[in-house]
Amino acid sequence: MPVTAEKETHVSLQVRPDGHATAFLRGRLDTDATSSAFESLRDGLGNASIRSLHIDASALEFSETAGMALLRYLAAGKFKPGVATTISGLKPELARAFESFSAEDYDRFCPKPPPEPHMAEEVGIVTETVLHDLREHVSFVGAVAAGMLESLPHRKRMRWAEVKRVFEVAGANALPIVALISLLVGLIIAFESAQPLAQFGAQVYIANMIGLMMVRELSPLMTAIMLAGRSGSAFAAEIGTMKVNEELNALQTMGLDPVRFLVIQRIVAGLLLTPILTIYSMLAGVFGGILVMLSLGFPLSLIYAQLASSLTITDVVLGIAKGAVFGLLVASVGCLRGLQTQKGPSAVGHSTTRAVVSSILLIILADAVFSVVTFVLKI
């Protein structure tokens, strides 16, 4: 079974019925040919059941260090553990090079798998990582607060043109998806609640439920989650790419603080656009519920009366306030993860993933805090 590798290296295999195999090497074993020869041996003998392996190198003309490493690998029996392997026929100069590369050298220079850390060590590593991340969060919050105080009163420092650009890209372009999802959620909630409420003759209260759920809870929550997946990840990717390309170092060399030059604008844009998107989501969600109630035969005047009786200005303000807080969290976390981007081909993707996961987690935690506070204060 002859197999031709690159660089005129030939590997021929013979496997006898009694399980004894012989590999004939002919030609030259340089770096590229060694890889091809190993693949040929693996393809021919990898799944074969053999008792012994003999390497006939009498026709081998030349071998580099990589070829000697392959021969030592075969001679040490590492190709097929438990199978006795012998090598013969090496030319004198190749034999001397082969003998100078011992099995101990192979084992010494072979990379060892890293030892598994002890559980206490893992706990320490995780604790150190959490504390380091917490310190970076506190430092980032301080830098953003200082940048806000210095940038907001000065029009040129604030770079409102950049705020407008981010507002358009992250906010205005998100209106269609926010409207679609909010409308569908309103429709789903109304349809799902129509049948249970009909058993009690209370379908008219669909309007009350849709109004409270969309205005107080679902609209700010869904808007923030969509913003985290759509815009927070974009913030992390943009700033992370700048850091990988060392553009942030260039800004610092020119005396420009990346937080004040890049981060403040995105946070201000997120703080301004999220309440607007939340209001838009409220209207779309309530409109979806109204469509369902109209299809059930309820007049529009009755639907409006039910909404007006259940919703107050406090509910609307609470939903908008949630949207503002959620938007601040999403924009801040996205920028922070971008600044924390490390080197490497997967660094930007890792930062983007961390930004989305952290944003959603913080949104849920903040929403839980809002729920506890409003329950305690009976708002």
DAZINOR-V403926 format. One record per pair of residues at least 12 apart in sequence whose C-alpha atoms are under 8 Angstrom apart, sorted by the first residue. I is the first residue (numbers start at 1). J is the second residue. Records with the same first field share a line. If there is no record, write none. Layout:
I=J / J
This chain:
1=13 / 14
3=40
5=33 / 36 / 37 / 40
6=32 / 33 / 36
7=28 / 29 / 30 / 32 / 33
8=27 / 28 / 33
9=25 / 26 / 27 / 28 / 29 / 33 / 37
10=24 / 25 / 26 / 27 / 37
11=23 / 24 / 25 / 26 / 37 / 40 / 41
12=24 / 25
13=41 / 44
15=50
18=51
19=49 / 50 / 51 / 52
20=50 / 51 / 52 / 53 / 54
21=50 / 51 / 52 / 53 / 54
22=53 / 54 / 55 / 56
23=53 / 54 / 55 / 56
24=55 / 56 / 57 / 59
25=55 / 56 / 57 / 58 / 59 / 60
26=57 / 58 / 59 / 60 / 61
27=59 / 60 / 61 / 62
28=60 / 61 / 62 / 63
29=60 / 62 / 63 / 64 / 66 / 67
30=62 / 63 / 64 / 65 / 66 / 67
31=64 / 65 / 66 / 67
34=66 / 67 / 70
38=70
46=80
50=83
51=83 / 84
52=83 / 84 / 85
53=83 / 84 / 85 / 86
54=85 / 86 / 87 / 88
55=85 / 86 / 87 / 88
56=87 / 88 / 89
57=87 / 88 / 89 / 90
58=88 / 89 / 90 / 91
59=89
60=90 / 91
61=91
62=94
63=94
68=97 / 98 / 101
69=101 / 106
71=87 / 98
72=98 / 101 / 102 / 103 / 106
73=103 / 106
75=87
76=103
137=336
140=336
143=259
144=259 / 260 / 263 / 264
147=259 / 260 / 264
148=260 / 264
151=260
158=264 / 265
159=265
160=265
162=265
163=265 / 266 / 268 / 269
164=269
166=265 / 266 / 269
167=269 / 270 / 272 / 273
170=227 / 230 / 231 / 270
171=273 / 274 / 277
175=277 / 280
178=223 / 226 / 277 / 280 / 281
179=280 / 281 / 284 / 285
180=284
182=219 / 222 / 281 / 282 / 284 / 285 / 288
183=281 / 284 / 285 / 286 / 287 / 288
184=285 / 288
185=285 / 288
186=210 / 214 / 284 / 285 / 286 / 287 / 288 / 289
187=285 / 288 / 289 / 291 / 292
189=210 / 289
190=206 / 210 / 288 / 289 / 292 / 293
191=292
193=206
194=206
204=293 / 298 / 303 / 306
205=306
206=289 / 293
207=289 / 290 / 293 / 303 / 306 / 307
208=306 / 307 / 309 / 310 / 311
210=285 / 286 / 289
211=286 / 307 / 310 / 311
212=310 / 311 / 315
214=281 / 282 / 285 / 286
215=282 / 315 / 316 / 319
216=315 / 316 / 318 / 319
217=319
219=278 / 279 / 281 / 282 / 285 / 319
220=275 / 278 / 281 / 319 / 320 / 322 / 323 / 326
221=322 / 323 / 326 / 363 / 367
223=274 / 277 / 278 / 281 / 323
224=274 / 323 / 326 / 327 / 330 / 363
225=359 / 360 / 363
227=327 / 330
228=330 / 331 / 334 / 355 / 356 / 359 / 360
229=356
231=331
232=330 / 331 / 333 / 334 / 335 / 355 / 356 / 359
233=334 / 352 / 353 / 355 / 356
234=334 / 352
235=266 / 331 / 334 / 335 / 338
236=334 / 335 / 336 / 337 / 338 / 339 / 348 / 351 / 352 / 355
237=338 / 348 / 349 / 351 / 352
238=338
239=335 / 338 / 339
240=337 / 338 / 339 / 340 / 341 / 347 / 348 / 351
241=338 / 348
243=338 / 339 / 341
244=341 / 342 / 343 / 344 / 348
263=332 / 335
266=331 / 335
267=328 / 331 / 332
268=328
270=327 / 328 / 330 / 331
271=324 / 325 / 327 / 328 / 331
272=324
273=327
274=323 / 324 / 326 / 327
275=320 / 321 / 323 / 324 / 327
278=319 / 320 / 323
279=320
290=303
314=379
322=367 / 370
326=363 / 366
329=359 / 362 / 363
330=359 / 363
333=355 / 358 / 359
334=352 / 355 / 356 / 359
337=351 / 352 / 354 / 355
338=351 / 352
